[in-house]
């Protein structure tokens, strides 16, 4: 059961996000200042920074927490599940962890259309990949074929991230009219079947 404080915090976070996304859509990410967001949300800049550490966090969310959720979800998949399927299960969880699909679509557009956000997004995703390699290596065990276990784990993780990013970008370009999970599955099938 959530406390009154937690519910109040969730309402405040949602109000700030709604304001920020509206301003980003109207003016562009780079042209929107923290001061404007705080003023329009009816809070001080200091309060805004208590909820969000950086301006990028308004769009990208708490990437460290999402990365941990992804890693934990992959680790918790049944031992017999393939590395590919365990990673897919992890992404299914984090795609809807912070936002409903409509908001995730808006934020994805912002990330892919704003070079500075995209750069930060990629930087954080590279950290996620590095953290997942040992998890996938353990899942592969000694069945790594001709590649060294680290090389195979890195290749699988990189391929899955490339498929997720490609699917998400296509999903945003098509205004969410194509199912994101289907796009991911198509991208992954292209990599696995025709690589």
N, C-alpha and C positions, 0 to 999 in steps of 0.2 A: 504494500500500500504506500503510495507516495504521500509525502508530507505536504502541508500547506506551503512551506518554503520552496520545496521542489516544484510544486505546481506553479507558484508565482514566478520562479526562475524560468520555467518552460514557456510561460506566457510572455515574459520579457524578451527572451531569446527569439521567440517567434515574431514578436512585434518588430524587433530590430532587424531581423532577417527580411521580413516583408518590406520594410522601409528601404533597406539597402538594395534589395533586388529590384524594386521599383525604380529607384534612382539610377542604378546601373543601367537598366533597360532604357530609361529616358535620356540619360546624359552620356552614357558610356562609363566603363569602369575607371579609366584613368582620369576622367574629368570630375568624378565624384569624390568629395573629400570626406574624411572621417567626421570633421566638424559638421558638415551638412547632414550626414546620416544621424549623428547624435542629436542635432537640433530638431530634425524632422521626427525622430523617434521620441522626443521629449525627455532625453536624458543627457547627462554630461558626457564629455569625451572620456573622462576617467571611468565612469560607470560602464561605458561601451567596452573599454579595454579590459574590464573585469570579466565580461562575458566572452569577448573575442580578443585573442592576443594580438592579432594583426588584421589589417584590412583584407588580406588574402583569406584569412580564416572565415570571413563572412561568406566567401564563395566556396572555398575548398573544404570547410569544416575542420574538425580536429583530426588531421591526417594521422597523427601518432596513435590516437585511440582507434581510428579505423584500421590502421595497419595492424595493431594488436588484435583487433577483432577478427581480421582476416586470418592472421597466423593461428590464432586459437581455434577458429572454426576448421581450418585445414587439419590441424593436429588432432581434432576430435573426431574426424571421419573414421569409419571402420577400417581396420588394418588391411582388409582385402581389397579396399577400393583403390583404383589406380590413382596415380599422382594427378593425371589430367582431370579426373572426376572430383577428386578432393579439392583441387583448386577451383573448379567450377562451383562446387558447393559453397566455398568460401566467398566467391564473388557474388553469388546469389544473395547471401546474407548482407554483405556490405552495400550492395546497390540500393537497398531500401532501408538501411540502418538509420539514416539521419533525416531523410526527406521522402515525402510521397512522390510518385513518379512525375507529376507535373512540375514540382519544384526541382527535382533532379534534372529534368529536361532543361529548364531555364538556366540552371547553374552550369550544366554541361555546355550549353551554347556560349555562355560567358567565358568559360575556360578555353574552349577551342577557338573562340574569336578574339581573345585578348592575349597577345604574345607574352606579356609579363606573367599573367596567370598560368598560361600553358607551361612556361619555363619552370615555375614553382611547382606545378602539378607534376611535371616529369621528374624534377629533383626529388620530390617526396616519394614518388612511385619507385624510383631506383633504390631508395632505402628499404621499401617494402620488399622488393625483389631480393635484396641481399639477406634480409631476415628470413625469407622463405626458403632459400637454398638449402640450409641444413635440415629443415623439416621435410622437404621433398627428397633429399638425399637419403634420409632415414627411411622414408616410405619406399624408396627404390631398393634398399638393402643391397645385396650383392648382385642383383639382376640388372646390371647397368650395360650389358652388351659390350660392344667394343670400346665405348667411351669410358673415361674415368668417371667415377660416381659424381664428382663435383661438376664436371663438364656436362654430363647428362642432366643433372638437376638444374644447373644454370640455364641450359638450353630450353628445358621444359618450362621453367618459370618465365623466361623471356618471351617464349612463343605465346604463352597464355596471356601475359600482359599486353603483347602486341595485338592479340585477338580482341581482348576486352577494350582496349583503346580504339581500335578500328571500328568495332561494333558500336561503341558509345558515340563516336564521331558521326557515323552513318545515321544512327538513331536521332541525333540532334539535327543533322542536315535534313532529315525527313520529318521533322517536327513530331517525333514520337509515334508516327503512324505505323511503323514496323516494330514488331515485338523485339525488344532488346535481347532477350535470351535466345530467340531464333537467330538474330544477327550474329551473336557470339558463336552459336553452334555452327553456323555456316562458315564463319571465319576459321574456326578451329578445324572443321572438316577439310577446308582448303589446305591448311597447313599440314595436317596429319596424313591426308590421302594423296596429296599431290606434291609433297615436299621432296 
